Amino acid sequence: MDNPISNLIPFIGGQFPSTFNKLLQSINHYELKDDDELKVELWKAYEFGLKRHEGQKRLSGEPYFEAHCVEVAKILASWNMDVTTIISGMLHDTLEDTDTSLEDIKKEFGDNVAELVDGVSKLSGIHFTTRKAQQAGNFMKMLISVAKDLRVIIIKFADRLHNMKTISHMSRIKQHRIAVETRDVYAPLAHRLGMASVKWMLDDLALKVLNPDAYNEIDKKLKSSNKEREKYIKSITSALNDEFVINKINPRVYGRSKSHSSIYGKMIQREKSFEEINDIMAVRVVVDKIADCYLALGILHQRFKPIQERFKDFIAMPKSNGYQSIHTTVFGFEGKIVEIQIRTEDMEKTAEIGVAAHWRYKEGDVASKSIDTHVEWLRDLLDMLQSEENDPKEFMHLLKIDLFGDEIFVFTPSGDLIQLPANSTPIDFAYSVHTEVGESCLGAKINNKVSPLNTILKNGDSVEIITSASQRPNYGWLEFAVTSKARNKIKNYLNKKEKEESIKIGEQLFTKSLRRLKMINQSEKLKKTYSKFGLGSVNQLFESIGKGEISVRDLLDKNIINEENLSKDEVSGIFSFRKNESKSIKLQGIKNVMANFGKCCNPIPGDSMVGFVTRGRGMTVHRANCYNLPISSEETDRLVPVEWEVSRSDLFNVHLKVVGQDRKGLLKDMTETISKLNINITSVDIKVKDSVASARLIVQVSNIKQLDRVLKKVSEVKSIDKISRIQN
């Protein structure tokens, strides 16, 4: 048992370990507790972690806890995080790397710390790969974990940042995997949370691992031109300061070079060398209040000529991650291009550490409203995840838009500001206003000019939606809808509509088939057996029938309705139904033998086939490769060789599946192609999902050669990717 007196020794003697003292020195923002109370809490966590990680070393040979866990806590302290988060950062590896249980942490430090440590531990077990489906699944898990408490991802950022700084001791394979995760997942997520400094640090560290040659080349050139660049920036800042003094404002003005990754991105995007990139310098003007931002802007534009198309006011129109600043680009001395950012001290803090700058936890309180605003997008994404219709690929597509994309600002007719991802259309705008507006969207007026729904919106556009009570979403909208909200609402509507239609069609097929079989009195019994197909209701059964996933024949086979339980009329009904489907075949040289043809495989002349002698119901003919043929030795004895005996006028049903890219006129082109071959189409069922059209057809052909011609001609239709014959 721990001696409680030992916990007081550092306080009595005034001697804490140097690593602990450095942690204390990094916490200068916390005003909710006096110094002694804060020290007691932190020391308790420090001592706990030190004992649990005792003997553990990093790959560098340094003590694990002091060299990593405490460093993570120091990073969190530099981001102004609350003491609960700092303690959780210190203990973030105890569950994963020691024999500490969740109950142990809960007992010592309370529920909040335990939940945060548990959340980070679960997050640490998630690895992202290049396989999209797995990556999507992992991303979903991560966001769900983060949604419970944003501090989980903030701790993970600190953990990842320190690991990236010390990554050189790992194997090259591990370095590469971690760097790819950092670049593709954590850096963009930091950006979306407004943590700009974290984002560029992670990007730079990832670039250093993934493309060391490019990083070192940029680093070398930045260092070689550093003196010249500093001299130039000083001349700009001095000139600005002189102007600001005259106008009686006293801002903090400083210059910097852009990050290595930012410069590298510009070189790749613009296909230019380092020397050809002329906007690698940035000047920042930090003032006391918002009014001074615009005053400073006016002074700046009087002194230096601005580049009009590169002006952005993120104060009047803040980014969704909370970022606020005025961006302007000017021609400085010697005609060199310089980017200048103007913001207040609060905006500066928010720009650097984003959502962390607004984290003000008091004991027992919940997150501030500012945090709710910053992460509203995350909650929307999670709502989308709850949709049963959603799939991982669609999720990754939407995430790429919502998380990684740029933003535009457009206006309603009344002047309200709407934020949308780049490349958004009036459909996205309509759904952002209200779901009902989106679903009845007929057209749009963009800057008072009537425009089609697929028009790409630009910054500053004024958009008015034209609605109609008769208008409803269609699959074509998914071609140009960008936002997760719009796409999800459209898909939900279409899926609901399709479901309703499938239920209606399925019920009609069910009733008509039983009437034809003269088995309508069995309908209630058959309805109640939906569970045999793993379904939850009668409506689900009808839906499956309507979609062609289950046939009435499948229902009868599953429910084993014995002949002795049926009336003579019902029995004759079954046989009369099958006789209508029968054709003549040769059986061991005997001509004109009547047989039923299996509806499961629908054999046609030219197919290799075999007869199966049933008990009491004659013979059924199947394709030789039919999955319904028996495999047990007892039943294979009832298989007999058969040959075709048909006339030229005999027609046979064949089930086809066609897959292709959806487009206007696809169904028309496909059916016309078949009709030109003088082939009758008895059934067509087509569905579209994510711009992929999937159709099931039943065509009537006389033989296998005729079928081959159909397959060949349809495969040549534009946008058709695949056509195949399927078993029913």
N, C-alpha and C positions, 0 to 999 in steps of 0.2 A: 504493500500500500504506500502511495506517495506521502511524503512528509509535507504537510501544508506550510510548515515553518520555512522549508527550503525555498518556497516561492517568494518569501519576503526578503531573502538574503540580498539580492541585488538592490532592493529599495533601501535597506538598512546601510549597506556598504557603499551605495551609490555607484556600483560598478556593474554595468551591463556589458555583454559581449559586443564587440565593435559592429558586427553585422546587425544586431538589434538596434544599436544607437543610430546607425545609418537609416534604418527603417523609420525610427522616430523622427529623425531630421527631415525625412521626405513628407511627413504629415504636418503640414502647416495650415491646412484649410479647415480642419475639423473644429467646430466651435460648439458642438453640442454637449461636450463633456469637459471637465477640468483635466489638467495634464496627468495627475496621479491616477484618476479613474481610467483614462485612456491607456496609460502604461500598464496598469494591472490587467486589463482585458487583453492587450496585445502580448504581454509577457506570458500569460497563461497559454495562449495559442502557440507562441514561439516555443515554449518549453515542451508542450504536447507534441508538436510536429518534430522537434529535435529528437525526442525519445523514440517516436514511432519510426523515424527514418534512420535511426542510429546504425552506423556501419555501411549505409548505402552510399555508393559513389557514382558520379557521372562518368561518361566515357573519357572525359578530360582528366579524371583522377580526383576532382574536387569533391568535397562532401555534398551530397545531393541536396539536403534541405537548405543549407546556407547558400549554396551556389545557384540554386534554381528557385525553390519555393519562396524564399525570402525576397529574391529579386522580382518575382511575379507580384508579390505584395507591394513592393516599392513602386513598380510601374502603375499599379492600381491607385496608390496614394498620389502619384504625380497627376493622375486623371481626376483627382478630387472625389474619389469614391468614398462611400460611407464606411464606417469601421467594420460593419458586418461583412461587406464585400472584401475588405482588406484581409480580415481573418480567414474568410473562405478561400481567398487566393493563396494564403500561406498553407492551408490544409488541403488544397485541391487534389493532391495526389495520394492522400492517406488511404482512401478507400481502395484505390487501384493498385498501389505499390506496397501496402503494408497489411497486417492482419487486423487493422482497425475496422470495426463494424459501424454501420450507420447509427445504431443505437448508442455506441460509445460517443460519437460526435454530438448527437442529440442531447445526451445526458450532460456533457461538459459545456456545450456552447449554445444549446437551444435549437428549436425547429428551423429557424431561418437559415442559420449557418449549415445545418444538416442538409436542408433541401438544396442549397446552392452547391455544396460539395458533391452531392448525389447527382445533380444536373450536369455538372462539369465532367464527372466521371463517366456518365452515360455518353456524353458528347465526345469524349476522348476515345471511345470505342468505335466511333464512326469513321470509316475510311472511304474516301471518294476515289473512284476509278474512272477510266474513260468509257466504261460501259454505261450507256445512258440510263437504262432501266434501273440498274443498281444505284447509280448516282442519284437518280430521282428519288428512289426509296429512302436513301440515306439523308438527302436534303429534307424530305418530309419529316423524318424523325428529328432532325436537328431543329427545324423551325417550330415543331410542336413543343420540344423541350425548351426552347428559347422563349416561346410565348408565355409560358408559366411565369417566368421571371427573366427580364432582359439582362439582369446582372450575370446570368449564366454565360452568355456569349461575350460579355465584357471581360469576365475572368478568362475565358478561352482566348480572347484576343491578346491579353497580357501574356498568357502561357505560350501562345504561338509566336508572339513577337520575340520573347526571350529564347525560345527554342531555335528560331531562325537566326538569331544573332550568334548562337553557339553551335550551329549545325555542322561545322567543319570536322568534328570528331566522329560523325556518323559515316557509314558506308555510302558510296556514290549512289547506289540503288535507292537507299532510304532517303538520302538528300533530295534526289529527283522527285520521288513520290510526294514528300512533304512540301517541296517547293511548288509543285503543280497544284496541290490542294490549296496552298496559300494564295497563289495567283488567281485560281479559278473560282474559289469559294470564299475564303476569308477576307481577302482584300476588297472584292466588290461588296460584300456584306458590310464591311466597315464603312465603305463609301455611302451605302444606303442608310446607315445609321448616323451619317454626318461626321464620322471620325476621320477627317482628312489626313491628319498627321500619321495616324495608324495605317491608313490605306497606302500612302506613298512609301512609308517605311517597309511595310510588308511587300509591296511591289518591287522596291529596290533590292531587298534581300532575296526575293524569288529570282529576279533577273540575274543577280550575282551567281546563283547556283545553276540556273538553266542555260544561261548564255554568258559565261564568264568573260569570253573574249570581247563581246560587245560592251559589257559593263566596264571592264578594265580600260577599254579604248576611250569610252566617254569620260571615265574618271580621270584618265591621264590628260585628256584635252581640257577638261574643266580646270584641273589644277594648273596646267601650263598657262591658261588664259585668266587665272584667278585675279592676279594683280591688276591687269588691264580692266577686267570686268568690275572689280571693286572700285577702281578709280572712276570708271564711267558712272556707276550707280551713285557714288558719292557726289558727283557733279549734278546728277538729277535731283537727289534728295536735298542738296544744299540750295539749289535753285527754287525748289518747292518750299522749303522752310522759310526762305527769304520772303516769298509771296505770302505765306501763311501768317508770318509775323506782322506784315503790313496790314493784313485783314483781321488781326487780333484773334486768331485761333492758334492753339498750341498743340497740334497733333504729334503723335509718335510716328516718325517716318523712317523706314528701314528697307533695305533691298536684299534680295536673295536670288540664287540660281534655282531653276526648276530641278526637280528630282531626276536621277539617272533614268528611271523607268519612263518618266514623262517625255524626256528628250528622245529616248529610244523609240517610244511610240510615235512621236512626230516624224522621226526619220523614216520609219517603216510606212506610216500612213501617207506621207508626202513623197516617198521615194527620193529622199535627199540625204546628203552627207551631213555630218555634224556642222561643218563650216557654212552650209547653206541654210541651216535653221537660224532664223534671225530673231526669234522671240524666246530665248532661253533665260532672259532676265525678267524679274518681276519686282515691283516696288509696292510696298504696303503702307497705307496711310490709316492710322488708328486714332479716332477722335473720341470725345466724351459723349456726345449725343447725336441722335439721328439727323437733326437739323444741320449739324456741322458737316455731315457726310455730303449733303448736297451743296453746301457752301464751298467745301473743299473741291468738289467736282467742278464747279463753276470756275474757280481759281485755276485749277489744273488745265481746263480746256482753253482758258485765255492764254496760258503760258505755252502749251504744247498743242499742236494740231491733232485732233482725234481722228481715228479711223472709224467712220460712222457705223459700218456693218458689224463692228466688233464691240459694241456697247451693250451691256446687260445690267438691268436694275433688279437684283435679287433682294433688295430691301422692300420695294413695293410689291414684288412678286416672289416671295421666298420659295426655295426648293422644298419638296415634300419631306426631306430629311432635316428641315429646320435651318438650313444654311441661308445666311443673309449677308449680302455685300454688294457693292457697286463695282462692276468690272468695266474698265475702259482700256483701250489700247491706243497709244499715241506715237507720233514720230518724235523721238527725242533728239538730242544733239547728234550732229553728223548724219541725220536721217535714219538712225537706228530705231527699230521698233521695240517699244517697251510696254509691257502689260502692267497696269496699276489697279490695285484693289483698295477700295475705301470702305471702312467699317468701324463700328464702335468697339469698345473693349469687350463688352458682352458678346458681340458677334464674333470677335476674334477668338474668344474662349470656345464658343460653340463650333466655330469652323475647325478648330484643331481637334477637340475631343468629342464633338457631336453630342449625342444623347447623354454621355457621361457628365457633361457640363451642367446638366439640369437635374442630376440625381441628388435629391435632398431628402434622404430618409431620416425621419425621427423615429424613436422607438415606437413600434406598433403602427406607424402610418403606412399608407400605400403610396405608390408612385405619383408624382405630380402630373397635372393636366398636360404640361408641356411634353412629357414623355409619351402620353397617350396620343398626342398629335403627331409626334415623330414616328411612331410605330403603327399608325392606323393602317398602313399598307400591309403590315405583317398580319394583322387580324383579318383583313380582307382575303389575303392569300390562304389563311388557315380555314376561313369559311369555305373557300373553294375546295380545299382539301377534303372537307367533310362530305362533299358531293359524291354520291355513290357512282355517278356516271364518269367521274374523273379517272384518267389513267396517267401513269408516270410520264409518258412521252409528252402528253399535253401539258402536264405540270411543268416540265423543264422548259417547254416553249414559252409558257406564260411567265415563268420565273426569269427567263432571259430578258423579257420585255420589262417586267416590273422591277427587277433587281439591277440589271446591268445597263439598261437603256438610258438615253438622254430624255429630257423633258421639254415640252412646249407649253406656252400659256395662251389660252384663247378666252374670249369673252362671250357672255350671254347678251341678248339684246338689251337687257337692263343694266349691263356693265359689270355683272359679277364675273369674277375670275375663276376659270376652270383649268386645273393642271392635268395634262395628259402626257403619255409617253410619246416620243418622236414617232412620226409616221402614222399617228392616229387619224381616224376618219370621222365624218359626222355620226356614224353608228356608235363609235366609242363615246363621242360627246353626248349623244342622246341618252345612252345608258348611264352615264355619269350624272346626268340631271335627275333621272328617275327611271326605274325599270319600265313603267307603263309608257313613258315617252319613247323609250327604246323600242318596245314591242310594236308600237303603232307608227313608227318612223317611216314616212313615205318619201321624203326628200329633205333638202336643206338649202337655206340661203346663206352663202358665205360672203360677207361684206356686201350684203344686199343683192347678190347675184345668185340665181337659182343654179345649184350645182348637184351632180350625182352623188350618191351615197359613198362611192369609193374614192372621192376626192381626198387627197392627203392634206391635212390641215397644217398651217404655218403659224409661227409665233405672231401674236397680235391679231389674228383673225377674229372677226365677230361672226358668230354662228347662230342661226335661228333654225329650229327644227320644224318641218312641216309634217303634221300627223294626219292619219286617217283611221277612222274606226274600223274599217274593213282590212287594213293592212296588218300583216302578221309576219314574224321572222321566217326566213327561209334559209336553206343550206348555202345559198350564194353569199349570204352575209358573212359566213365564216371565212370567206376568201380574203376579206379586207378588214375584219374586226381585229383590233390589236390588244386592247386591254383585257385583263383576266376577267373583270366584271362582265364586260360585254360578251365575250366568248362563252363564259360559263352560263349566263342567262339565256343566250341563244340556244345553246346545246340543251339546256334543261327544258326549254319550251319545246324544241323539236323532239326530244326524247319522250316527253310527256304526250305530245300529239301522236307520235309513232306508236307509243304504247296503247293509247286509246283506240287507234285504228286497228292495231293487231288484235286486241281483245275482241273488237266488233267482228272482224273478219273470221277470227278463230271460232267464235260462238256460232256464226253462220255456217262455217264448214262442218263443225261438230254436229249441229242439228240436221243439216242436209244429208250428211253421210249416214247418220243413224236412220233417217227416214228412208233412204235408198236401200239400206240393209234391212229395213223393217224391224229395227231394234230400238225404236224411240222410247219404248218402255224401260230400257236399260240406262237411259240418260242420267238419271239422278245417281244411280249406282256408280257409273263411270266418272261423274263429276267429283264424287267424294274420294276418289283414289289418286288425287293429284300428288299426295305425299310419296307415292311409289316412284315418282319422277324427281324427287327432291325439291318439289315446289311447295310454296306456302299457302296458296289459295287457289280457288277455282279460276279467278281472273288471270292468275299467272299461267294456269293450264291453257286457257283460251289464247293468251298472248303467245305462248310457245307454238300452239297450233297455227295461229295466224302468221307467225314468222317462218313457218315451215320446219321448225326444230323438232316437233312431234307430230305424227300423223294419227288419224283415228285408228288406222290399222295397228299402230304401236299401242294405243290404248287397249284395244281388244286383246292383243297378244299378252300385254302386261297383266291384265285382269283375269285371264284364263276363264272365260265364260264357257263352260262345258256345254256340249250339244244337248246332253240330257236335261239340262236346265232350261233349254229353249223350246219354244213351241215349234210345231212342224212348219208353220208359216215363217218363223224366224230362220229356221234351218234352210228352208228352200230359198229364203231371201239371200242368205250368205252365198249359197251355190249359184243362184241366178246372177248375183253380182260378179262372181268369179268367172262364170261362163261367158259373160260379156267381154271379159278380158282374155279369154282363151284363144289359142291359135292351134293349127294343125302342125304336128311334128311326126318324124319317123322314129319308131322305137324298135331297134334291132331288126330293121328291114321292113317292119310293119308300117304301112302308110296310114295317114289320116287319124292318127291317135290324138284325141283331144286332151289338152293339158292346160293348166293354169300357169301363167308366167309370174315369177316373183316380183312384187312391186318394190322390193328392196333394191334390186339391181337392174331391173328392166332390160333383159337381154334383147338383142336385135340380131337379125341375120348377119352372119360374119363373125359374131362372137363365139368363142369356145364356150360350150354350155354343157350342163349335166342335169338329169332329172332326179328328183327326190320323191320317193313314194311315201306319202303321208298315211297315217292311220285313219281310215274312214273318209278321207277327203280327196282321193285321187292323187294325181301326180302334179308336182310344181316344178317348173323349169327355172334354173338359176344360171347366171354366168359362172364359169368355172372358178373364178376368184372371189365369189361372193362371200362376205363375212358371215352370212347367216347359215352357210352350209355346215352340217355337223362334223365334228372332229373325233368323236368317240368311235371306237371300233364297232360297237354295237349298232350304231346308227349309220355308219358309212356303208354297211352292207345293203342299205336301202337306196343307194345311189346307182343310177343306171345311165348308160350312154344314150344320147339322143341326137337326132339330126333335124335340120330345118326342113319343113314342108309347107311353104307359104306361096301365095300368089303375089304378082307384082303390085297388086292394089293394096296389099296389107301394109298397115302403118303401125309403127311402134313408138311409144313415148320414151324420150331420152331426157334426163335431167342434166342441165349444164350450169356451171358456175363461172361467172365472168367478173374479173377484177380490173379496175382501171382508174385513171385520174378523172374526177368529176369535171364536167364542162357542160355548157349549154349545147343541147342537141345530141348528147351522147346516146341516150336511149333511142332517139329517132334514127340515128345513123346505124345503130346496131340492129334494130328490128327491120329496117329497110334492106340491109345487107342480107339478112336471112330470107326475107320475102322474095328478093330477086332470084334466089336459088329455088323458088317454088316450094319452100318449106313452111309448113303451118306451125305457128306458135300458139300453144294452148294456155300458157300461163307465164306471167312475168312478175317478179317481185324484186324491186331495186331499193337499196338503202345507201345512204351517203354518210360517212363519218370522217371528219378531218380531211375533207376534200378527196377522199377515196371512195369511189362508187363500187358497190358489191351487188351483183344481180344474180338471181336464180331464175332460170328459164326451163320450161318444158317444151320441147319441139318434137314434131312427129316426122320420123324418117323411115325409109323402107329397108335400109341396110347400112352396114358399117362404112362403105365407101361414101355414101351420101353424107353420113355424119362427119367423116374426115374433111369433106369439102366445106361443111359448115364451120368446123373448128378453124380451118385455114383462113377462110374469108373473114370471119369475125376477128381473128387475131390481128388482121391487117387494118382494122378500123383504128383511126386516130385516137390516142389516149388509152387504148386497151392494152393492159400489161399481161393478162393471163386469161385463158379460157380452158376449162377442163370439164370432163364428164364425171359426174359424181353418182354415188349410190344414194338412193332416196332415204 
